[in-house]
Amino acid sequence: MAWGEIYKTTWWGDGIPNDIGWGSAYADLSQTFNEYSIAYDGITPGEAISTPAATYNMNTQNGFGFYAWVKVSPTITTFSNFNQRCIIDFSQDIFNTANGKGYSIFVRKTTTTLTLNWFFKRTGETRANCSCIIDLNQYDLNKPILLVAGIEPDGMDPQVFSRQVFRAYQQGLNANNYLEEIKNVPNTCNPLCTPYPTGQNFVIGNTNDAGTTSSEFVGEIDEVATWRGAFFGWETASANYFDGINNEYRLNLNDPASGSRVSNIFLNSWFRMGDGATFNGSTWSIPNASSTSSAPNASSDTSMTLANRVPQIIN
């Protein structure tokens, strides 16, 4: 090999092709590797990660959405029945039709069902009518799941919600690698019909920042992203993101060229959970990795320890 030459067989690292042509440009890898996630055990003491709610009280007439990777622990099937073990939560009293508020992505277990739920409160509607529900029993609990949830507004009239969307990807699940439920939202719903909680934070892995044991997730959570704006193109963008991660590339949600960014939408926050997190001896600090938002970092309650950061659930 002469000076300056690079052979096609040069190894550039996992997920980077060997046949790099002259003049090709490849994304910076500083935000593509994933080493850690955060684990929740669902038992006393309750654990939670939270951030101030100001940027999560969404302007719902414009739509919004979420990505989150989870690995539900198989031990969840041994727990007594429960209503709401939260993955992402900014809600209150969702099983109370009159008092329910906000939104939540959670797991629910009854005597006969184990489900993933995407709840988006609408005044006067019951919890079930406000929820998209996916059968978790169809999934392999030993493998990670990408959750995509959001409100996609009507393109002709942004004050009229058109669809509440929920999709859960898992490699090898079926020919599409996902199940989904999509609900049309009544045309009578306007921004005023979606009440939000007060005095409460946006929480990952629980329903409040103090950590309630009965509402704590059971498993691991990683790569939580929140989006503000018209949630158009989410089907293609999330499929690109899922396929990319399964092939060890396209992890950088800050890169519009990756194909994993939803069009016309603002990346409000991107919590990479264990990656980039710091522990001060009593709490975890989880930085907001979004390059387009100044939304605050997240932090854990004091029940979490170093042991809550575990190896990644995705590549």
Secondary structure, 3 states (H helix, E strand, C coil): CCCCCCCCCCCCCCCCCCCCCCCCCCCCHHHCCCCEEEEECCCCCCCCEEECCHHHCCCHHHCEEEEEEEEECHHHHHCCCEEEEEEEEEEECCCCCCCCEEEEEEEEECCCCEEEEEEECCCCCCCCCCEEEEEHHHCCCCCCEEEEEEEEECCCCCCCEEEEEEEEECCCCCCCCEEEEEEECCCCCCHHHCCCCCCCCEEECCCCCCCCHHHECCEEEEEEEEEEEEEECHHHHHHHHHHHHHCCCCCCCCCHHHCCCCEEEEEEEEECCCCCCEECCCCEEECECCCCCCCCCEEECCCCCHHHEEECCCC
